[in-house]
Amino acid sequence: MTDGVPEIDRMGAVKFFPAFVLSPIVMSAIGGAIAWWFYANGNKELFDRNIARLAETEQGYTYLAAALFNLAVSWVNSYPMFYKSMVMRFLSGNLRANMAIYKQTGKAAADGYVVLETAGPVGSYNRANRSLTHMVENSIPVALFLPLCGAVFPFPTLVLTAVFGLGRVLHQIGYASIGYGAHGPGFALADVAKFAMQMLCVLAADKSLGLGWFAGAASALKMEL
């Protein structure tokens, strides 16, 4: 690493491809299991009444639209990782906090790239702000899920919002105070909560539109829904 970043690894994109494809599938499956658990073990009578109201005006399609929006946001947030995997290694540590790599231009420009300071309070400040940006990148679907999920599954929505908020706080504290890697548990908590909200929307749409997706999955797994 002579210019501020590791040697370009064009195979990095290939290595990242399985995670890119599998991540939304796996997270939706986990979110679906959580959504099913909330429905099966919560106030089912209330949930069914709320779902029946959605059926009267075919609002299930709106709930499916919200789920698709989250998947689109997930794609847009993940796609830059193809190129990040070429520029940075998974063991590059705090270098991975850089959202952009700059290079000076002009006659007096120095060789090499310009990257974030990673040491001391300045490094902590940079990573805390990176976590803030990450929050903005991922919270728009949650803001959409809140009124939609809350209209059908009020208490589960409260629980998942609390988990999402806790995850984001842990993400920022870990990233700023310790560094790259310590943000992982917070990221996982927040992402699980977000995808669980997504799948609550899908569950509401499934039952209000009579699609039978969850019933089929429950039957295949020999669970009662």
LUMBA-528049 format. One record per residue (C-alpha): x negated, y negated, z; residue in three letters. Coordinates in Angstrom, 2 decimals, padded with zeros to 5 digits. Last residue first. Example, Ala and Ser with C-alpha at 12.3 -4.5 7.8 and 13.67 -1.06 7.14 Angstrom:
BEGIN
((-013.67, 001.06, 007.14), "ser")
((-012.30, 004.50, 007.80), "ala")
// end
This chain:
BEGIN
((050.39, 020.16, 011.09), "leu")
((049.48, 023.61, 012.45), "glu")
((046.04, 024.88, 011.58), "met")
((045.16, 027.92, 009.48), "lys")
((042.28, 026.13, 007.72), "leu")
((043.94, 026.62, 004.34), "ala")
((047.28, 025.74, 005.86), "ser")
((045.87, 022.56, 007.37), "ala")
((044.37, 021.61, 004.01), "ala")
((047.69, 022.22, 002.26), "gly")
((049.63, 020.27, 004.88), "ala")
((047.11, 017.44, 004.63), "phe")
((047.52, 017.19, 000.87), "trp")
((051.29, 017.64, 000.82), "gly")
((052.05, 014.73, -001.52), "leu")
((055.40, 013.86, 000.06), "gly")
((054.98, 010.13, -000.51), "leu")
((055.37, 009.21, 003.17), "ser")
((053.36, 012.22, 004.37), "lys")
((050.38, 011.74, 002.09), "asp")
((050.39, 007.96, 002.37), "ala")
((050.31, 008.07, 006.17), "ala")
((047.59, 010.74, 006.07), "leu")
((045.58, 008.71, 003.53), "val")
((045.81, 005.64, 005.76), "cys")
((044.74, 007.71, 008.76), "leu")
((041.96, 008.95, 006.48), "met")
((040.57, 005.47, 005.98), "gln")
((040.83, 004.79, 009.70), "met")
((038.78, 007.95, 010.34), "ala")
((036.33, 006.72, 007.70), "phe")
((035.77, 003.49, 009.62), "lys")
((035.46, 005.22, 012.99), "ala")
((032.91, 007.71, 011.62), "val")
((030.94, 004.84, 010.05), "asp")
((030.84, 002.84, 013.28), "ala")
((029.65, 005.79, 015.35), "leu")
((027.02, 006.83, 012.77), "ala")
((025.60, 003.32, 012.44), "phe")
((025.39, 002.98, 016.21), "gly")
((023.52, 006.28, 016.47), "pro")
((021.11, 005.23, 013.66), "gly")
((020.11, 001.75, 014.85), "his")
((017.15, 003.18, 016.76), "ala")
((015.71, 004.39, 013.46), "gly")
((014.21, 001.04, 012.45), "tyr")
((013.29, -001.09, 015.43), "gly")
((013.41, -001.14, 019.21), "ile")
((015.01, -004.42, 020.33), "ser")
((016.54, -005.66, 017.09), "ala")
((017.62, -002.38, 015.48), "tyr")
((018.81, -000.78, 018.70), "gly")
((020.74, -003.86, 019.82), "ile")
((022.31, -004.38, 016.40), "gln")
((023.36, -000.76, 015.83), "his")
((024.59, -000.43, 019.42), "leu")
((026.85, -003.47, 018.90), "val")
((028.10, -002.11, 015.56), "arg")
((028.86, 001.28, 017.08), "gly")
((030.71, -000.25, 020.01), "leu")
((032.86, -002.28, 017.59), "gly")
((033.67, 000.80, 015.49), "phe")
((034.49, 002.81, 018.60), "val")
((036.78, 000.05, 019.87), "ala")
((038.47, -000.17, 016.47), "thr")
((038.91, 003.60, 016.49), "leu")
((040.63, 003.53, 019.87), "val")
((042.92, 000.63, 018.97), "leu")
((043.86, 002.27, 015.67), "thr")
((044.60, 005.54, 017.48), "pro")
((046.98, 003.56, 019.73), "phe")
((048.92, 001.87, 016.92), "pro")
((049.26, 004.73, 014.40), "phe")
((051.83, 003.52, 011.86), "val")
((051.69, -000.29, 011.81), "ala")
((048.22, -000.22, 013.32), "gly")
((046.88, 001.80, 010.39), "cys")
((047.93, -000.92, 007.94), "leu")
((047.22, -003.95, 010.15), "pro")
((043.73, -002.73, 011.16), "leu")
((042.80, -000.96, 007.91), "phe")
((042.20, -004.20, 006.00), "leu")
((039.86, -005.61, 008.66), "ala")
((038.15, -002.20, 008.68), "val")
((037.70, -002.39, 004.89), "pro")
((035.99, -005.80, 005.29), "ile")
((033.71, -004.55, 008.08), "ser")
((031.01, -002.74, 006.11), "asn")
((028.97, -005.41, 004.34), "glu")
((029.66, -007.97, 007.07), "val")
((028.30, -005.59, 009.71), "met")
((025.25, -004.87, 007.56), "his")
((024.65, -008.61, 007.37), "thr")
((024.74, -008.80, 011.16), "leu")
((022.37, -005.82, 011.38), "ser")
((019.94, -007.63, 009.08), "arg")
((020.31, -010.66, 011.36), "asn")
((019.24, -008.61, 014.36), "ala")
((016.40, -007.19, 012.24), "arg")
((015.03, -010.63, 011.39), "asn")
((015.33, -011.85, 014.99), "tyr")
((013.55, -008.75, 016.26), "ser")
((010.75, -009.33, 013.76), "gly")
((010.43, -012.95, 014.86), "val")
((010.48, -011.87, 018.53), "pro")
((007.46, -009.63, 017.98), "gly")
((006.47, -007.83, 014.80), "ala")
((008.42, -007.11, 011.62), "thr")
((007.91, -010.26, 009.54), "glu")
((010.01, -009.85, 006.43), "leu")
((008.40, -009.25, 003.04), "val")
((006.58, -011.33, 000.41), "val")
((004.96, -009.31, -002.35), "tyr")
((001.37, -009.17, -003.52), "gly")
((-001.04, -011.52, -005.24), "asp")
((-001.08, -015.17, -004.21), "ala")
((000.60, -017.85, -006.29), "ala")
((-001.47, -020.92, -007.13), "ala")
((-000.69, -020.84, -010.85), "lys")
((003.02, -020.21, -010.35), "gly")
((005.06, -017.40, -008.86), "thr")
((005.32, -015.82, -005.42), "gln")
((006.97, -012.45, -005.12), "lys")
((009.99, -011.57, -003.02), "tyr")
((011.37, -008.20, -001.94), "ile")
((015.05, -008.22, -001.01), "ala")
((017.21, -006.60, 001.67), "met")
((014.15, -005.97, 003.82), "asn")
((015.03, -003.92, 006.92), "ala")
((013.30, -000.93, 005.30), "arg")
((009.91, -002.45, 006.14), "leu")
((010.86, -001.72, 009.74), "asn")
((009.93, 001.93, 009.34), "gly")
((008.48, 003.09, 006.03), "ser")
((009.20, 006.73, 006.95), "leu")
((012.19, 007.04, 004.61), "phe")
((009.89, 005.63, 001.93), "arg")
((010.32, 002.26, 000.28), "met")
((010.33, 001.10, -003.34), "val")
((011.79, 004.13, -005.14), "met")
((014.26, 004.94, -002.35), "ser")
((015.29, 001.27, -002.30), "lys")
((016.18, 001.62, -005.98), "tyr")
((018.70, 004.41, -005.43), "phe")
((019.59, 002.84, -002.09), "met")
((021.06, -000.12, -003.98), "pro")
((024.07, 002.15, -004.76), "tyr")
((025.03, 002.75, -001.13), "ser")
((026.73, -000.55, -000.26), "asn")
((028.55, -000.73, -003.60), "val")
((029.69, 002.91, -003.30), "trp")
((030.93, 002.48, 000.29), "ser")
((032.82, -000.65, -000.73), "val")
((034.50, 001.35, -003.51), "ala")
((035.33, 004.13, -001.05), "leu")
((036.87, 001.58, 001.31), "asn")
((038.96, 000.14, -001.52), "phe")
((040.18, 003.62, -002.42), "leu")
((041.44, 004.09, 001.15), "ala")
((043.21, 000.71, 001.05), "ala")
((044.84, 001.61, -002.28), "ala")
((046.07, 004.88, -000.76), "leu")
((047.75, 002.87, 001.98), "tyr")
((049.37, 000.60, -000.62), "thr")
((050.63, 003.68, -002.46), "tyr")
((052.16, 004.93, 000.76), "gly")
((054.20, 001.75, 000.77), "gln")
((056.82, 003.55, -001.29), "glu")
((059.56, 001.25, 000.05), "thr")
((061.65, 003.73, 002.05), "glu")
((058.66, 006.06, 002.50), "ala")
((056.83, 003.50, 004.62), "leu")
((059.75, 003.42, 007.04), "arg")
((059.58, 007.20, 007.32), "ala")
((055.89, 006.91, 008.23), "ile")
((056.78, 004.73, 011.21), "asn")
((059.37, 007.23, 012.38), "arg")
((056.89, 010.09, 011.90), "asp")
((054.22, 008.27, 013.94), "phe")
((056.67, 007.61, 016.76), "leu")
((057.67, 011.28, 016.96), "glu")
((054.04, 012.37, 016.73), "lys")
((052.94, 010.32, 019.74), "asn")
((049.45, 011.81, 019.74), "gly")
((048.03, 015.33, 019.56), "asn")
((048.88, 016.29, 015.97), "ala")
((048.49, 012.78, 014.55), "tyr")
((045.29, 011.93, 016.40), "phe")
((043.81, 015.33, 015.53), "trp")
((044.75, 014.95, 011.85), "trp")
((043.06, 011.57, 011.70), "ala")
((039.94, 013.02, 013.34), "ile")
((039.84, 015.91, 010.87), "ala")
((040.37, 013.51, 007.97), "gly")
((037.56, 011.25, 009.19), "gly")
((035.20, 014.22, 009.25), "ile")
((036.29, 015.20, 005.73), "ala")
((036.05, 011.58, 004.56), "ser")
((032.54, 011.36, 006.03), "met")
((031.49, 014.56, 004.25), "val")
((032.86, 013.41, 000.89), "ile")
((031.54, 009.86, 001.27), "pro")
((028.05, 011.20, 002.14), "ser")
((027.87, 014.02, -000.41), "leu")
((027.28, 012.06, -003.60), "val")
((024.80, 009.46, -002.33), "phe")
((023.14, 011.99, -000.02), "ala")
((022.56, 014.35, -002.96), "pro")
((021.20, 011.47, -005.11), "phe")
((018.58, 010.21, -002.62), "phe")
((015.86, 012.60, -003.75), "lys")
((016.53, 011.76, -007.39), "val")
((016.27, 008.05, -006.63), "ala")
((012.97, 008.61, -004.85), "gly")
((011.59, 010.33, -007.95), "met")
((010.61, 006.91, -009.26), "arg")
((008.16, 006.51, -006.39), "asp")
((006.68, 003.00, -006.58), "ile")
((003.53, 002.73, -004.46), "glu")
((004.28, 001.42, -000.99), "pro")
((005.03, -002.27, -000.32), "val")
((002.90, -005.24, 000.76), "gly")
((000.61, -005.42, -002.29), "asp")
((-002.08, -002.90, -001.32), "thr")
((000.00, 000.00, 000.00), "met")
// end
